[in-house]
Amino acid sequence: MKELHHLRHVHAHMIMTMSTYLCRRVLRNVAANPLSTSSFSFNRGSWTERLKRWTSDESNQSSELKSSKETQEKSNISDEIDSSEAALQLKEKELSTLREQINDVEDKYRRSLAEMENVRQRMFKQIEEAKLFGIQSFSKDLLEVADVLNVALVSATADKSEEGGKSEAKTLSSIIEGLKLTEAQLLKVFKKNGLEQVLPNVGDPFDPSIHEALFQMEGGTAGTVAQISLIGYTLKGRTIRPAKVGVFKSSAQ
């Protein structure tokens, strides 16, 4: 636009200059030949034609320049559009890559949360089990004490039935009562801490989870308890010592 404005300005200046020059030339011709109008007419016509041709050439040049300018501007706009489209495609590709990365990170985050929850639950379960079964070793040691008391009580009861003297029987009765009370108190403490006896009856079905077969014998229903050799114990429902028993076997064996 600046070049077009400049050309127009130059064009106007040249027209003014030619007009001034033509006027001076005409005045000189008239002063030299006052009566010669044909020369004046011829010269005026010649300069007029020249001025028209020059004006036409200048107009054509201006049109060509304007057309070239418009073509260049269209080309620049087209290049800018192509460049913008390429940049947009690149941004869309980068955006797609970022979305994939975000989805991957979210998936890993959810998996990590699930794994942490599983670990937390396992640790909580282990802690609870440690609380429940932390006294397991101590309980096993106490079982020997209970066994000794039970054996003493059985022996004292058998001895009482065989003794004939009243004083000895009375003393023995006191011992037996003391042993019974001691055993009862010990079993009460056991139960309070989740330690309970496994004492099957003769004829109960044999359960390998709480019974241990020491021997077999005949005389009853096969697969049932025939005799109790040692009382078993469970701690919070977990067998820490199975009851040791004899089992009836099948007559075919």
Secondary structure, DSSP 8 states (H G I E B T S, - for coil): -HHHHHHHHHHHHHHHHHHHHHHHHHHHHHHH-TT-HHHHHHHHHHHHHHHHHHHHHHHHHHHHHHHHHHHHHHHHHHHHHHHHHHHHHHHHHHHHHHHHHHHHHHHHHHHHHHHHHHHHHHHHHHHHHHHHHTTHHHHHHHHHHHHHHHHHHHHHHHHHHH---HHHHHHHHHHHHHHHHHHHHHHHHHHHTTEEEE---TT-B--TTTEEEEEEESSS-TTBEEEEEE-EEEETTEEEE-EEEEEE--TT-
